[in-house]
C-alpha cells in the first residue's frame, strides 16, 4: 500500500484546525483573504513565499520541516531548543568544550527528529560562528601576550640588572 503524501495546503489546514482557528481567523493572521486561504488549503494554489513568511512569523511553534515535507512533529516547544550558554568575562568567552559539544549534539538530534526547524539551526550556526570568531580574537591576543613575555624573558637574560 502506497502512502499518500499530504500537500503543504493540507498541512496548513491540519495546523489551523489543531490551533482551533476558522479559515477567516487564519486568513486574518496571514493577511490574505479567506477565499485565497481556502484555495491554498485545497491545493488549488501553492503557498507563496509571502504567506509562508507570515505563517512562521504568526506561529513560531510551527515546525517548518513538518510543514514543508511532513516529517517530524507539527509543532515544537521553543524551550526544547538548547542554547549555547556563554559567560562574558574580561571580553573573552568562557565556554566549556564538553558542554558545547553536548549541546551541539543534542541540537543535531532534535533537528534530525524534526523538533528544531531549519531556521533555528541556522541561528545556532551563526552563534557558533560568532563564538569561534571571539575565540580566534582571544587566541590572537594571547599569542601577542606570549610574544611580549618571551621578549621580556630574553631581555632579562641578556641584561639581568636592567630595569624597564
C-alpha positions, 0 to 999 in steps of 0.5 A: 500500500502506497502512502499518500503524501499530504500537500503543504495546503493540507498541512496548513489546514491540519495546523489551523484546525489543531490551533482551533482557528476558522479559515477567516481567523487564519486568513486574518493572521496571514493577511490574505483573504479567506477565499485565497486561504481556502484555495491554498488549503485545497491545493488549488494554489501553492503557498507563496513565499509571502504567506509562508513568511507570515505563517512562521512569523504568526506561529513560531511553534510551527515546525517548518520541516513538518510543514514543508515535507511532513516529517517530524512533529507539527509543532515544537516547544521553543524551550526544547531548543538548547542554547549555547550558554556563554559567560562574558568575562574580561571580553573573552568567552568562557565556554566549556568544550564538553558542554558545547559539544553536548549541546551541539549534539543534542541540537543535531538530534532534535533537528534530525527528529524534526523538533528544531526547524531549519531556521533555528539551526541556522541561528545556532550556526551563526552563534557558533560562528560568532563564538569561534570568531571571539575565540580566534580574537582571544587566541590572537591576543594571547599569542601577542601576550606570549610574544611580549613575555618571551621578549621580556624573558630574553631581555632579562637574560641578556641584561639581568640588572636592567630595569624597564 
